[in-house]
Amino acid sequence: MRILVALICSLALVSVAQGQQKQEKKSQQKKQAQTAQRPAQPTRQPTGAGKKPPVATYQGQKTRQGQTSAAAHPAQKSKNNQTSTPGYQGKNRNRPGTSTTAQENQKAKRNQNQIQRQAGTTAKGGQVKPGGKPREATTAATVARGKTAQGKPIKPQHFNVPKQPNTAKAPPVKFQQGRHIQGSQNWQGARYTVFRNYTPQWHNQGWWRSHHNRIVFVFGAPYYWNAGYWFPAWGYYPNAYYAWDGPIYAYNNLPPDQVIANVQSTLQQQGYYNGEVDGLAGPLTRGAIADYQRDHGLYVTSTIDQPTLQSLGMA
């Protein structure tokens, strides 16, 4: 009897224990389900005046890829070297994120320096030192006119020049015994010998005819030919008109007025001469010749010489 009672009590205790275990297990599973449904929220701390709210608990820690949270390091530069403060503008002008204004300023400065270098280079040309040799150069005036020294050969033309000279534009020059062309002592080379040695001579018709068998008349004034140049025959006619007292290169065997007219036309095309093609070597024509010679590194003879005609492509 006792054994039966003890067995019953043991079974009852085992049943109660198993029921408690099942109940505890169900309670634990229920708690885990509630915890899983509840969203995870970062720990917050109270903020005061003038303080920034704290970041999440895990902000500032490195991730598995080695990247750092942007909120934890707001001043850290990104990997593409982008900058947002004026202090870094200009340092990364060739990289993304550079200020557009800084790039434009750098480009404008480079263009300005290039223009200044070019202006300084061209300003050095076009000058001939006294006693030195002429040098080829391209000056700012030549660039502005857009012309070059050596062009295609120019064929001579015949121009219908006025029969009477316009003395208002080309006043007559006077005879001066023993006069020399100013500056010619500095013009070196065989092609300028005729200018260094020139001095006007006064003789009558008989003398001129006996010494020179080639004489032409331009605007009623006689010119004699010698060594490839035309010269005024002073005294042949005492009142003869000359606009220029000096040698004129005998281009293509043309008389002096046609040589001058061809030069005037060529200088017109190159933007140096703005006057009339009248065959007179007046002040306007001589000034245009001087400008051309100066721009192209020639001796400034202010008249028609062989080097100038070669530079123009006429000889």
Beta strands, then each sheet from edge to edge (+ up, - down):
strand 1: 215-218
strand 2: 221-226
strand 3: 229-232
strand 4: 248-249
sheet 1: 1+ 2- 3+ 4-
end
